[in-house]
Amino acid sequence: KDLASQGKLYRLHYAKEAMKNLVKHYLFEAKWCHQNYVPTVDEYMAVALVTSACPILSTISFVGMGDIVTKESFEWLFSNPRSVRASSAVNRLMNDIMSHK
C-alpha cells in the first residue's frame, strides 16, 4: 500500500521475479536429488548461486531502501553483477562446507 502511494509499486515486480527465479532453481536441486543426479561443478554453481538466496535477499533489501534505490538499481541487480555472484559463491560454499561437516 505504501509503495503504491509513493509510485514505487514496480519494486514488487522485481521481488516477485526474484522469488520465481529462486523457486525455479530450488526445483533444479529437487530434481537432481530425486533422480540421484550428481551435477558437474559448473551446473551446480549456476544453480547454487541463486539458491544461496543472496540475489533475492538483495532484491528484497532494495525494495525497502527508500528513494536511494531507483529502477536502474533493480536493473543493475538483475544483470547479475559480479559483486552479487561473488557474495553468493562465498555464502553457498560456506554453507556447503558447514552442512558437510
C-alpha contacts under 8 A as a table, 3 or more apart, distances in Angstrom:
res1	aa1	res2	aa2	distance
1	K	4	A	5.18
1	K	5	S	6.36
2	D	5	S	5.21
2	D	6	Q	6.23
3	L	6	Q	5.10
3	L	7	G	6.12
3	L	8	K	4.80
3	L	9	L	5.11
3	L	11	R	7.97
4	A	7	G	5.10
4	A	8	K	5.78
4	A	9	L	4.90
5	S	8	K	7.62
6	Q	9	L	7.82
7	G	10	Y	7.89
8	K	11	R	5.88
9	L	12	L	5.75
9	L	13	H	7.49
10	Y	13	H	5.32
10	Y	14	Y	7.04
10	Y	71	K	7.95
11	R	14	Y	5.32
11	R	15	A	6.51
11	R	63	V	5.70
11	R	71	K	7.74
11	R	74	F	7.98
12	L	15	A	4.94
12	L	16	K	6.08
12	L	63	V	7.25
13	H	16	K	5.17
13	H	17	E	6.17
14	Y	17	E	5.06
14	Y	18	A	6.13
14	Y	59	T	7.05
14	Y	74	F	7.13
15	A	18	A	5.13
15	A	19	M	6.25
15	A	56	I	7.15
15	A	59	T	5.99
15	A	60	I	6.02
15	A	63	V	7.45
16	K	19	M	5.06
16	K	20	K	6.18
17	E	20	K	5.04
17	E	21	N	6.18
18	A	21	N	5.11
18	A	22	L	6.21
18	A	55	P	7.09
18	A	56	I	5.30
18	A	59	T	7.02
19	M	22	L	5.05
19	M	23	V	6.19
19	M	56	I	6.48
20	K	23	V	5.23
20	K	24	K	6.07
21	N	24	K	5.09
21	N	25	H	6.29
21	N	50	V	7.62
22	L	25	H	5.24
22	L	26	Y	6.18
22	L	50	V	6.05
22	L	51	T	5.96
22	L	53	A	7.20
22	L	56	I	7.28
23	V	26	Y	4.91
23	V	27	L	6.24
24	K	27	L	5.16
24	K	28	F	6.71
25	H	28	F	5.02
25	H	29	E	6.59
25	H	47	V	5.72
25	H	48	A	7.94
25	H	50	V	6.72
25	H	51	T	6.37
26	Y	29	E	5.14
26	Y	30	A	6.22
26	Y	51	T	6.40
27	L	30	A	4.92
27	L	31	K	6.09
28	F	31	K	5.20
28	F	32	W	6.24
28	F	47	V	7.37
29	E	32	W	5.10
29	E	33	C	6.22
29	E	47	V	7.65
30	A	33	C	5.10
30	A	34	H	6.06
31	K	34	H	5.03
31	K	35	Q	5.98
32	W	35	Q	5.24
32	W	36	N	5.83
32	W	37	Y	4.75
32	W	38	V	6.85
32	W	39	P	7.52
33	C	36	N	5.05
33	C	37	Y	6.35
34	H	37	Y	7.72
39	P	42	D	7.85
39	P	43	E	5.67
39	P	44	Y	5.66
40	T	43	E	5.12
40	T	44	Y	6.03
41	V	44	Y	5.05
41	V	45	M	6.00
42	D	45	M	5.22
42	D	46	A	6.15
43	E	46	A	5.31
43	E	47	V	6.59
44	Y	47	V	5.37
44	Y	48	A	5.77
45	M	48	A	4.74
45	M	49	L	5.78
45	M	89	A	7.75
46	A	49	L	5.80
46	A	50	V	7.32
47	V	50	V	5.57
47	V	51	T	6.35
48	A	51	T	4.89
48	A	52	S	5.83
48	A	88	S	7.95
48	A	89	A	7.70
48	A	92	R	6.52
49	L	52	S	5.48
49	L	53	A	7.70
49	L	54	C	7.74
49	L	85	R	6.52
49	L	88	S	5.08
49	L	89	A	5.78
49	L	92	R	6.81
50	V	53	A	5.84
50	V	54	C	6.99
50	V	55	P	6.34
50	V	88	S	7.24
51	T	54	C	7.77
51	T	92	R	7.93
52	S	55	P	7.85
52	S	88	S	5.74
52	S	89	A	7.70
52	S	91	N	6.40
52	S	92	R	5.12
53	A	56	I	5.45
53	A	57	L	6.07
53	A	88	S	7.41
54	C	57	L	5.09
54	C	58	S	5.97
54	C	84	V	7.02
54	C	87	S	7.05
54	C	88	S	5.42
54	C	91	N	7.92
55	P	58	S	5.18
55	P	59	T	6.21
55	P	77	L	7.94
55	P	84	V	6.72
55	P	88	S	7.48
56	I	59	T	4.96
56	I	60	I	6.08
57	L	60	I	5.15
57	L	61	S	6.03
58	S	61	S	5.06
58	S	62	F	6.22
58	S	77	L	7.94
59	T	62	F	5.06
59	T	63	V	6.40
59	T	74	F	7.34
59	T	77	L	7.37
60	I	63	V	5.04
60	I	64	G	6.84
61	S	64	G	5.57
61	S	65	M	6.41
62	F	65	M	5.21
62	F	66	G	7.95
62	F	69	V	6.37
62	F	74	F	7.52
63	V	66	G	7.40
63	V	69	V	7.89
65	M	68	I	6.52
65	M	69	V	6.30
66	G	69	V	6.25
67	D	70	T	6.95
69	V	72	E	7.94
69	V	73	S	5.78
69	V	74	F	7.69
70	T	73	S	5.08
70	T	74	F	6.82
71	K	74	F	5.23
71	K	75	E	6.33
72	E	75	E	4.88
72	E	76	W	6.07
73	S	76	W	5.06
73	S	77	L	6.22
74	F	77	L	4.94
74	F	78	F	6.09
75	E	78	F	5.09
75	E	79	S	6.21
76	W	79	S	5.14
76	W	80	N	7.35
76	W	81	P	7.01
77	L	80	N	5.85
77	L	81	P	6.36
77	L	84	V	7.84
78	F	81	P	7.65
80	N	84	V	6.62
80	N	85	R	6.73
81	P	84	V	5.57
81	P	85	R	6.41
82	R	85	R	5.04
82	R	86	A	6.02
83	S	86	A	5.15
83	S	87	S	6.15
84	V	87	S	5.10
84	V	88	S	5.98
85	R	88	S	5.05
85	R	89	A	6.09
86	A	89	A	5.09
86	A	90	V	6.24
87	S	90	V	5.26
87	S	91	N	6.14
88	S	91	N	5.20
88	S	92	R	5.94
89	A	92	R	5.18
89	A	93	L	5.98
90	V	93	L	5.36
90	V	94	M	6.03
91	N	94	M	5.23
91	N	95	N	6.10
92	R	95	N	5.09
92	R	96	D	6.10
93	L	96	D	4.96
93	L	97	I	6.08
94	M	97	I	5.18
94	M	98	M	6.20
95	N	98	M	5.20
95	N	99	S	6.01
96	D	99	S	5.19
96	D	100	H	6.00
97	I	100	H	5.19
97	I	101	K	6.50
98	M	101	K	5.32
